[in-house]
Amino acid sequence: MCNLYRQRSGPQAIIDIAKAMRSTVGNLAPGDVYPDYAAPIVRTAADGMRELALSRWGMPSSSRAIYEAATKRADKLRAKATEFDFQDLLKNEPDSGTTNVRNTASTHWKRWLEPSHRCLVPFTVFSEPGRDDAGKYRPVWFKLAGDDPDPLAFFAGTHLPAWEGVRKIKKGWEQADLFAFLTTDPSEPVKSVHPKAMPVILTKPDDIEAWMTAPWSEASALQRALPDGALATL
């Protein structure tokens, strides 16, 4: 599961490749992106204009996952003989978000797969969890193969504007724009490091445009890995 990537491209480079018509991000500071942090995406706004905007990484988790988490919290409160209202507990159960979308046949994700909810997530490198010789976790970084040290590409993403709920208990109820990106079966060299999945990466102009505009019956074909060797490790 990809839960860390780096974005080093400037706004104009992203706008040019993604054919965005406006930007609301100002100057972009290059750096690493972690779950629930703000990052740039290219989306179709409510007025139909393609724009570069900031959004928080992590789409809503499934209602089942939230229910199970609230049930566990309720069990702990019962064990302490603490009174509570389960519906209120459920409504305010923290949802830190889901960063990667894999099962696009799920009812939970289907509602956000049409063009109005699709987005492009710019990145220059991404990581997958690896292990060193001592078995200790270390991220392994990947980029597009070639001489460019900071090549710009896009994850195929989905987004949700104006979500309302609780991400962290200490912050309580809030509103936020959210995004995540699709994953698929990995190709090499990612497969040797993380055989379960890799992000869906778009590099060709036609694929980028299809992701943003085509019906899901056509765009679903883009949920595939890049060819073996299209990526390189850092």
SVG drawing of the C-alpha trace seen along z (x, -y; Angstrom):
<svg xmlns="http://www.w3.org/2000/svg" viewBox="-28 -32 49 42">
<polyline fill="none" stroke="black" stroke-width="0.4" points="0.0,0.0 1.4,-3.4 1.1,-5.7 4.0,-8.1 4.8,-10.0 6.8,-13.1 5.6,-16.0 8.3,-18.4 6.7,-19.9 5.6,-23.5 2.0,-24.6 2.6,-25.6 4.1,-22.3 1.1,-20.4 -1.4,-22.8 0.2,-22.5 0.2,-18.7 -3.2,-18.3 -4.8,-21.0 -6.2,-22.8 -7.7,-26.2 -7.1,-27.7 -5.2,-27.2 -6.2,-27.9 -3.0,-26.6 -0.7,-29.6 3.0,-28.5 3.5,-24.8 6.2,-23.8 7.9,-20.6 8.0,-17.8 6.7,-14.4 3.0,-13.8 1.5,-11.6 -2.0,-10.4 -4.5,-13.1 -2.2,-15.9 -3.1,-18.4 -1.7,-17.9 -2.4,-19.2 -4.9,-17.5 -6.4,-18.4 -10.2,-18.1 -13.3,-19.2 -14.9,-21.9 -18.6,-22.4 -18.7,-24.9 -17.2,-22.4 -13.8,-24.0 -10.7,-21.9 -8.6,-23.3 -5.5,-22.7 -6.6,-22.7 -5.5,-21.3 -7.2,-18.4 -6.6,-16.0 -5.3,-12.5 -7.8,-9.9 -11.3,-9.2 -14.1,-8.2 -13.8,-4.7 -16.7,-2.3 -19.7,-2.5 -19.0,1.1 -15.4,0.1 -16.8,-2.9 -19.5,-0.7 -17.0,1.9 -14.7,-0.7 -17.6,-2.4 -18.7,1.0 -15.2,1.7 -15.2,-1.7 -18.7,-1.0 -17.5,2.3 -14.7,0.5 -17.1,-2.0 -19.4,0.8 -16.5,2.5 -15.9,-0.8 -19.7,-1.1 -19.7,-4.4 -23.0,-5.6 -23.2,-6.5 -25.6,-6.9 -24.4,-4.5 -25.9,-6.6 -24.0,-9.6 -20.9,-7.5 -21.3,-6.2 -21.8,-9.7 -18.6,-10.9 -16.4,-7.9 -13.1,-9.2 -12.4,-8.3 -8.7,-8.8 -9.6,-8.0 -8.7,-5.4 -5.7,-6.3 -5.8,-3.7 -8.8,-2.4 -8.5,1.1 -12.0,2.8 -13.8,0.5 -16.7,3.0 -17.5,2.2 -20.7,0.2 -18.7,-2.1 -16.5,-3.2 -18.8,-3.1 -20.5,-6.4 -17.1,-8.2 -15.9,-6.7 -17.7,-8.9 -15.8,-11.9 -17.2,-14.4 -15.4,-12.7 -12.2,-11.8 -8.9,-13.6 -5.3,-13.6 -2.7,-13.4 0.7,-14.8 3.8,-13.1 7.5,-12.8 8.4,-9.7 6.4,-7.3 7.3,-4.6 6.3,-1.1 7.2,0.6 10.3,2.6 12.7,4.3 16.4,4.0 18.8,6.9 17.9,6.8 14.2,7.0 13.5,3.4 11.0,1.4 12.3,-1.1 10.6,-2.8 11.7,-1.9 11.3,-4.8 10.2,-4.6 10.1,-7.1 9.6,-7.0 12.6,-5.4 14.8,-7.8 17.4,-10.6 15.0,-13.2 15.6,-13.2 12.1,-14.6 9.7,-13.4 6.1,-14.5 3.4,-11.9 -0.1,-11.4 -1.9,-8.9 -5.4,-8.1 -7.5,-9.5 -10.9,-10.1 -12.1,-13.0 -14.9,-14.2 -15.5,-17.9 -17.0,-19.2 -17.0,-16.0 -18.2,-16.4 -17.3,-14.2 -14.6,-13.6 -11.0,-12.8 -9.5,-13.2 -11.4,-13.3 -9.5,-16.4 -10.6,-18.4 -14.2,-17.2 -16.6,-17.7 -15.1,-19.4 -15.5,-19.8 -12.7,-18.9 -12.1,-18.1 -10.7,-14.6 -8.9,-12.4 -7.4,-9.0 -5.9,-7.1 -6.4,-3.7 -4.1,-0.7 -3.7,2.4 -1.6,5.5 2.1,4.5 4.6,4.7 8.4,4.8 10.3,3.4 7.5,2.6 6.3,6.3 9.6,7.5 9.3,5.1 5.5,5.0 3.7,7.9 0.2,6.9 -0.4,3.6 1.0,0.5 -0.6,-2.9 -2.4,-3.4 -0.1,-5.8 -1.0,-7.9 1.8,-9.2 0.2,-9.5 -1.9,-12.6 -4.7,-10.4 -4.9,-8.4 -4.9,-11.5 -7.7,-13.0 -9.7,-9.7 -9.4,-9.4 -10.9,-12.9 -13.7,-12.6 -14.5,-9.1 -17.4,-7.1 -16.3,-4.4 -17.0,-1.7 -14.0,-3.0 -11.9,-4.6 -11.9,-1.3 -9.4,0.1 -6.9,-2.4 -6.8,-0.5 -3.6,1.3 0.1,1.3 2.7,-0.4 4.7,2.1 7.7,3.8 10.6,1.5 8.7,-1.7 9.6,-2.6 13.0,-2.6 14.1,-2.5 16.0,-5.3"/>
</svg>
